[in-house]
Amino acid sequence: MNSNLIVGQSGGPTSVINASLYGVVKEAHENKEINKIYGMLNGIEGLLNRRMIDFDELINSPSFEQLQYTPSAFLGSCRYKLPESFDDSTYRKIFEIFTEHEIGYFFYIGGNDSMDTVDKLSKYAAQINYEIRIIGVPKTIDNDLVITDHTPGFASAAKFVATSVREICLDVEGYKKPSVTIIEIMGRNAGWLTAASVLARNYHEDNPCLIYLPEIIFNMEKFIEDVRAQLKLRTNVVVAVSEGIRLGDDRFVCELLDTAGTDNFGHKKLSGCSKALDFEIRKHLGIKSRAVEFNVVQRCAAHGGSLTDIEEAVMSGRKSVEAALKGETGKMLAFIRKENKPYRMELESVDVCDVCNKEKKFPKEWITNNETDISSEFLDYIEPLIQGEPQVKTRGGLPHYVKLTKNSSSDEVKMVL
C-alpha cells in the first residue's frame, strides 16, 4: 500500500541503535510504496506532542551515511508506557496523528518495553480496523529479548566492557599493595553483559577472577569469603558484578546504600552496587578497595565497537521494512543463528506479543565455579558477535558523529557532522 512511514527510538540508547534507524530509512527511501518518511522526536511521547521531522531532506545530506556509525538515539528517546486500557484517549490521539499524516507504516526501535508499545498499538489498530503495519526493531545492550539469539547493541557494549575490564586489570596489577577492584556493569535481571567481562582474561586464572550475575542470589558472606580466598592466590583482585544482583530478601545490593526511585515502567533506578560492595570489603577485610561504575558509557561508546553488530543492526532495520511491505504487522525481527563456525545468522519475523514483557536470562548452566565464573560455551556464543572494527570518521583526532540540530529562529531541522 502506498502511504507514509514513521520511525522512532525508545528506551536506553545503544551504540548501534542509529544503525537500525539508518537501515529503516534507507530501505524505505529505496521503495516506491513508501511516500514520505517521518521520524518521531523522543519516541511515542514526542509523537503525542506532534514532534516529528521529515527525513526526505536529511537522507540527501552528505552526513547521512555516517548515521550508522553514530552512537546514542539520533531522534531522541523516551520511557513512556502506554495505558493498559484501549479506552484511554491516548490511543485515539495517536491514531488521529497517524490519519493526519497518512501513516501506513510504524517502526519502533527498542527493547522489552518498546515491544510492549508495538504490541499494544498493533492490537488497537486491529480493534478499530485501521490499516497500518506496525513492526518492532530489536535493540538492547542487556541481550534479554526472548526468541532472538541476540540483540543489536549487545555485542558492541560487550566488546567495550571486555576491553575496559582488561585495561583496568592491567592498571591495578601494576601495584604490589593488595587491593580489590569492583567493576559494576549494566544488567538489571540478566547478566549477559557482565558475563562478557570474562573475555578480558588472557588465560583461565586471570582477572577478573570473580564474576557475579543477577541470575544467582547474592550472598554477602560468601562474597567476602570468595574475595578472601582470591587474595591468598593473587595480590590484586578484580571483581565484575551486575548492577542488578540481589540479596536473598530480594533487595538489590545497591539498596544497601541507596534507595533510588522508579522509572515510568516501575523499574527501580539502579546505581551504587559496586560502592556497596566496596564498603563491605573495607569493613571486613580492611584493605584498599575501589568501586568502578561503567554506567552509561558502556552503552554509548561507539569507538572500538563491533562491526558485526553495526552491520546486523542495519540489516534488522532493512528487513523490518521488507516485512512490513509484505503485509506483516505486530511483528519483531528476531536473529536466528544457523551456524556458529563459520558464523551464519538469518532474520525472521516473530509475533511481538511473544516477546514483550518477557526476559531471556543468562543460562545458569553457563555459570560455573561455585557461581563465580563463566563457562567456555559463552565464549563460543559471543566471539562471532564482536568481530570487526567500524571505520569511524575523526576530526582533530577524535571520533566525529552526526547530530540533529534545529534552527532556533525557524523550524528547520538539519543533520550536522
C-alpha positions, 0 to 999 in steps of 0.5 A: 500500500502506498502511504507514509512511514514513521520511525522512532527510538525508545528506551536506553540508547545503544551504540548501534541503535542509529544503525537500525534507524539508518537501515529503516530509512534507507530501505524505505527511501529505496521503495516506491510504496513508501511516500514520505518518511517521518521520524518521531522526536523522543519516541511515542511521547514526542509523537503525542506532542506532534514532534516529528521531522521529515527525513526526505531532506536529511537522507540527501545530506552528505552526513547521512551515511555516517548515521550508522556509525553514530552512537546514542538515539539520533531522534531522541528517546523516551520511557513512556508506557502506554495505558493498559486500557484501549479506552484511554484517549491516548490511543485515539490521539495517536491514531488521529496523528497517524490519519493526519499524516497518512501513516501506513507504516510504524517502526519502533526501535527498542527493547522489552518495553518498546515491544510492549508499545508495538504490541499494544498499538498493533492490537488497537489498530486491529480493534478499530480496523485501521490499516497500518503495519506496525513492526518492532526493531530489536535493540538492547545492550542487556541481550534479554529479548526472548526468541532472538539469539541476540540483540543489536547493541549487545555485542558492541557494549560487550566488546567495550566492557571486555576491553575496559575490564582488561585495561583496568586489570592491567592498571591495578596489577601494576601495584604490589599493595593488595587491593580489590577492584569492583567493576559494576556493569549494566544488567538489571535481571540478566547478566549477559553483559557482565558475563562478557567481562570474562573475555578480558582474561588472557588465560583461565586464572586471570582477572577478573577472577570473580564474576557475579550475575543477577541470575544467582542470589547474592550472598554477602558472606560468601562474597567476602569469603570468595574475595578472601580466598582470591587474595591468598592466590593473587595480590590484586583482585578484580571483581565484575558484578551486575548492577542488578544482583540481589540479596536473598530478601530480594533487595538489590545490593545497591539498596544497601546504600541507596534507595533510588526511585522508579522509572515510568515502567516501575523499574527501580533506578539502579546505581551504587552496587559496586560502592556497596560492595566496596564498603563491605570489603573495607569493613571486613577485610580492611584493605584498599578497595575501589568501586568502578561504575561503567554506567552509561558509557558502556552503552554509548561508546561507539569507538572500538565497537563491533562491526558485526553488530553495526552491520546486523543492526542495519540489516534488522532495520532493512528487513523490518521494512521488507516485512512490513511491505509484505503485509506483516504487522505486530511483528519483531525481527528476531536473529536466528543463528544457523551456524556458529563456525563459520558464523551464519545468522538469518532474520525472521519475523516473530509475533511481538506479543511473544516477546514483550514483557518477557526476559531471556536470562543468562543460562545458569548452566553457563555459570560455573565455579561455585557461581563465580565464573563463566563457562567456555560455551559463552565464549563460543556464543559471543566471539562471532558477535564482536568481530570487526572494527567500524571505520569511524570518521575523526576530526582533530583526532577524535571520533566525529558523529552526526547530530540533529540540530534545529534552527532556533529562529525557524523550524528547520531541522538539519543533520550536522557532522 
